[in-house]
Amino acid sequence: MRRHLAVALLLLGLTACSPPPLMCPAIAVPAGLAIDVPAGQFSRAEVTACWAGHCTQRQVGLQRATTAGPTTCTPTACGASAVPTGGRYGFVEISGLPAAPVGVKLVLDGGAAKRTTVHPQAPKASQCGEPGVQVRLVVGPDGTVR
């Protein structure tokens, strides 16, 4: 009986000393491409991403972009409202997107195609397995893509 009690106390002590589990900051990180467009410029986008002889074409829904407005505080809480910027943004999932150079063709509002090469990256989260790689395209006021 004492032997069982000693083993139980030893096991209880070992479990009490174990470190807490690591939290995973990369939960639900999809592979894909984000697009930011300037105010008043474009309302729809189509993207084609190509790598290793494979191409994927997607329509990108562009949503109205917002930023945080002025902060207001009461004695118990602070808050801010979302204020429209006039710009738009979108994200499209592209499964299998590699963490390697990818050729991208972007067509905005049916206009001329803009081409660039991007380098998608995965967030640093080794304790979480493999998160999806992502890349962000920013369209300048003159229509250039970077």
Secondary structure, DSSP 8 states (H G I E B T S, - for coil): -HHHHHHHHHHHHHHHTS------TTTT---EEEEEE-TTT-SEEEEEEEETTEEEEEEEE-EEEEEEEEEEE-SS-EEEEEEEEEEEEEEEE-TT--SS-EEEEEEETT--EEEEEE--B--S-GGG-----EEEEEB-TTS-B-
